[in-house]
Amino acid sequence: MPCICIACDVKHSRQLDKKQLQTALLKCTDSMNEEWKEELIVPFDVRNGDELIGVLNRYSSGYIAAEKVSSTMAAYGIPLYIGLGLGELETADSTIHTMNGSAVLNAIDARDQFLKKNHPEAKYWHLNEDNSSFFFYAENLPYQSLNALTFSINEKIINQSDKQKDVIKMVEKEKEATYEEIGTRLGYKSPKSTVSYLLSRSNYYTVVEMRSSLLQLLDYMEQSAEREEG
């Protein structure tokens, strides 16, 4: 069955404190394995001291999980190269140290051959060195469309101000609350108009729609792969 492998490598790991890096990676591993246990085929684990790898059963779930890995490690000030490989796994009964299959090979290539070597196909999708870089790869799929969408989404997110991020966080957490209520809680003098303005300036709803489109495309690609196998 189709699956997605996430292969992460820490940027500039030699410049980081090894103990702090290991602590961050292990905490991220535990968090991801608990949150995504229903979708994981191969649980996340740390390899070679600065790699984090796992395999999930749905393409769209893999992208959301990769976003979570990125944001979790960003809280420790650690950016990543994140390779996302679409394909298959030879056996479900394996670990990151024994697994094999096209999803795994594609994820490693996406990370090492495209992102880390600044391949011509990947150079347009690099954000700055303080943020994680994402790259999808699958030989028989239009993977560059996925990369273009992913880059556009993340470019808008990293340019959001702290005020905009605070509003977005509350809007997503308090889904039933009105702009007036959210703005009041945040202490704005003109609650409704300020929240509306900050969301507009942050491109929040554009990001929401772009992300939805990306997930729909991933679901479509997965369903197409399933039909080909059938």
C-alpha positions, 0 to 999 in steps of 0.5 A: 500500500502507498505510504510516506516516509519522513526523513529529517536531518538537523541543519548545522548539527555540529554547531549544536550542543550534543546533549541538548540536541539529543534531548530535543530529538528524543522529546520530539520522537516521543511526542510524534509517536504518541500523537500519530500512533494510529497512522504510523507504520514505522515509528519515529526514531533517531538515527546517527545522532541527528536524524529523525525518521518515520513512516506513515500510512497516508500521504496527507497525514505525513505532511501534517506530521512533518509540519509538527516535527518542524514546529516542535524542533523550532521551539528548541531553535533547531531547523531541519532538512525534511525529505518526504518520500512517496512510495511503498514499504517492503515490509510493515514489520520493521524499524528505521534501521531495517526498513526498505522500499521506494518511500524510504529511498525517495525520502532519503534522496529528497533530503540528501540529494535534493535539499542538502546538495542544493539540487537545481530542482530544490534550490527554489524551495529553500527558506532561510537557514533558520527555518526547516526546508521541505522537499517531496520526491516520487519518481512517477508523480508531479512532486514539484507541484507539491514542493511549490505549494509547500514553499508558498505556504511556509514562506507566508507563515515565517513572515507572520509577526508575533501579533499575527501568530498570537491571533492565529493561535487563538482563532484556531484554538477557540473556533467558536469565539468571535473576532470581538471576543478574541480581540477583547481577550488579547486586550485590543481597543478595537477588538473586532477590527484589529483581529480582522486586520491582523488575519488579513495582513498575515495571509491566514485564510490564503494559507488555510486554502493553500494547505487544504489544496495541498492535502487534497492533492496528496489524497488524490495522488494516494488514491491514484497509487492505490488504483494502479496497484489494484 
